[in-house]
Amino acid sequence: MGIPFWFGKQPAGGQRTVVAIGVFDGVHLGHREIIATAKRRADELKLPLIALTFQPHPTAVLAPDRQPAMLTTVANRAELLLGAGADAVVVWPFTKEFSSYSPEKFVDSTLCDTLGAKAVFVGANFTYGHSAAGGVEHLRGYGLIKDFEVVAAPLLLDGLKPVSSTSIRAAIQGGDLQRAWHLLDRVHCVEGLVVHGDARGRQLGYPTANLALPPHTCIPADGVYAGWLSVAGERWPAAISVGTNPTFDGIERRVEAYALDREDLALYDQVARVEFGWRLRETLKFDSIEDLLVQMAKDCDQSRELTRPQL
């Protein structure tokens, strides 16, 4: 089995902790409610709060053909969890060996021996152990034996439906960024290395950063978006294209971002973040380059207006 790795300050050996458990993909409003509740208890106990998450997504191991598109990279997830109130984040490798753990072994080896749990916070639908044999009531029973309390947070509702990573993925992949923004309480972003493309944008006067994204990244529906491009701590308003560039008979689906009014940026081989704020339109095939350029100018004007700082 792989070795867990940490973000933030790892507790000293033997120190008791408060542990919040979840995949936490997206760190959406429901996840943050669990972290906030756990943080209040950690402060009462004067103990550090550890967010326990898993990599890869368990479905990637248990049912690879159903592996979901991820809302966050593991580093971005850890950044968001720390920002939400966790003192540290431990990323547990989810392997076939780990998936075969009985509920008892998970409690003993992970929660007690490794993390020293004094209190454990989970969602109301939490399951664990081989074949999801353990649930909240099982965990409470082990807690009585192993000296830790268990709190199951009720699922946060958006209307009649629970806030979930699954529903947020569906919104993003359907182009409904406003719903995703509401449930995440932030704009959706993707991160990847800036790589060479066709250089066609530069030839047209709109040089774009073409991102090579990790597999299974949650990418919005094809179209043109307004948002932001960030590299090495700098952030620029941007017009963003997702799709195959049908005007030029493209085949490869790409995410490309043009930093508005910046033609002097050298971004190749750097890690970039693209934040999707608003969907402007669907992808179109234009009859001429001139028609394309007219529409690109309109897209940039609209992006410029939408991303203008609010006074």
BAFIBA-513024 format. One record per residue (C-alpha): z, x negated, y negated. Coordinates in pm, whole numbers, plus 32768, in hexadecimal, padded with zeros to 4 digits. Example, Ala and Ser with C-alpha at 12.3 -4.5 7.8 and 13.67 -1.06 7.14 Angstrom:
830C7B3281C282CA7AA9806A
This chain:
8000800080007FB97F887E9F80C47F117DB0813380017C9B80F37F837B3B81AA7FD279FB81638023789082878003779F83D77F6977F784267F64796A85937FBF79AE867B7EB37A2F86B87EAD7BA487C17FA87C0B87B0806E7AC687AC81E97AEC869082A47A44860783F979F384B184277A97839A85197A39829385337B4C8127859C7B307FBF852A7B2F7FCC858079BB7E538567798E7E0D85B678227F8185C577C97F448727774F803B881776AC80D8887677F9810B870B785B81A486BE770B829687DE772F831587417875833685EC77CE83ED868076A184E4873C7780851F86077855854F8533771E86638615769E871985F377E986E3847977EE877D8460769488A9852E770588DB8448782F888B8313775F878B82A97863861E823F7842850D833F7885840482CC797C82BC838779A2823F835E7B0780C8838F7B2C7FC483387C327E7B827C7C417D7D82DD7CB97D9784567CA67E2684CC7DF67CEE859D7E387C1E845D7E357CD883F57F717D1D854480167BCD85ED7FD07ADA84F47F3179C085F27F1D7A9886C17E2F7B1385A37D527B33862D7BF07AA585977AB57BC484E97A037C33854778A67CD983F5786B7CCA829278E87E12821B797C7E52814178497E0F8263775B7EED8346782E8008824978187FD68229769F7FEF83A27677812283BE775981D682AE76968177835D7554820284A475DE835984097615835C8346775D840A81F67749832C816C785B821081DB793B81F2816F7AA5809C81987B4580BF81C07CBB7F8A81697D8C7F2982A17E4C7EAA82197F977E7882B180EF7FB98207815D8078829D80397FE183F4807B807083E781DC81D783C3815F82C084D781CC837D858680B384B784C7811F84088376810D837A83C47FB384D5841A7F34857A82EC7FD6847C81DE7F8683EB82547E3C84EA83287D84862B82867E0285E6811C7E6984DC80C97D64852D81AB7C3C86A081F57C66867383607C0687A184147B7986D385417B08857285A87B6C848F868E7AA2835B87327B38827A885C7AFE82D289A47BA981AB897C7C99820488177D0081C887AD7E6A81EB865A7F0D81E485A0805580E885AC8172802286F3817480EB87618040820E87AB812A831087888015834388727EEE843D88AB7DD8854A89407EB7852388267FB68549872C7E9A868387D97E1C871787BE7F7886D286497F87876186267E2B88AD86B17E9D88B785AB7FAF883384887EDF88EE84D67D9A87D985407CB0879D868A7C02864D873B7C0B85B888097AF1847688CE7B2A83D1892079DD831C8A7079CC81A48A57799D813B8A71783080568B9B77FD7F248BBD77207F0B8D3477117F2E8DA5787A7EB98C6179197F7B8B1C79457F0C89ED787D7E708903797C7D9B87CA79907CA288957A5E7C6B8998794C7C4D888778447B4687D179137A81891579327A90894B77B97A1787EB776D790187EF786E7895894077E4788B88BA767E79B7898676077A628869754F7B34894B74747BE589E175A27C1B888476327C9D880A74E07D94892D74D87E1A88EC76397E28877176127EA6878374AA7DB1866974647C3E862B74797BAF85C775CA7B41845E75DE7A91837376CF7AA581F876E079B080F7776079017FAE772477EA7FAA762076AE7F4276D975427F10768174658043768E72FD807276207346800674B67281813B7451739381B47367738B806E72A8721080897288723B81E671F8734781777102746B820771C874FD80EA729A75DD817A73A776F180F27485768B814375EC77C0816076C977D980FD783678E581EB78AF79C581D079E3795D82A87B0C79DF840E7B077A108416798E7A1F857678FF78ED8584781C789D86AF773E776987837779761F86F0770275F88718758D763E8681743A77A2866273B9786285F97285798D851772B779FD83B0729D79AC8259732C7AC18154734A7AAC7FE473A57BBC7EDA73887C9C7FAC72A87B88802271BB7B1E819071B879E68227711F7964838B7100784383B271F37727848A726E772A848A73EB761984D674E676558534765175278557773473E484BE77AE732184A77667720B859876D1712E855075A470EC83FA764170EA847E77A9723783DB77F572D383F9794E7429835379337540842778A275EA836A778876FD83817685768C82DF7540773C82DE73F076B48286729877BC8217719D774C82D3706876AB81FD6F5C76F980BA701875D07FEC708876867E9D707F776B7EC171AC77557DCE72D1780B7E8473E9776C7E0D752D785C7DAE764779867E4775957A537F6E76117A0F80A2753D7AB181F7752779E5832B74D07AA4845F745B79F385AF74707A5286987355794787A573357810880A73F576ED8824730375D0889273E375328878753A7447875F759A72E087A4752E718D870C757B70CC86D874376F5386DD74156F4D85A973377027848A72C170108518716370A9866171D471B985A0728A720C84D471537228860F707E732086A4717673E2855D719774128556701E749986BA702C757F865E714D760A85387089763E860B6F5076FE870C701C77C985FE70CD7819855B6F80789C86A56EF8796986FF702A7A1285AA70447A58858A6ED27BCE85456E9F7C8C867A6E347D43864B6CE9
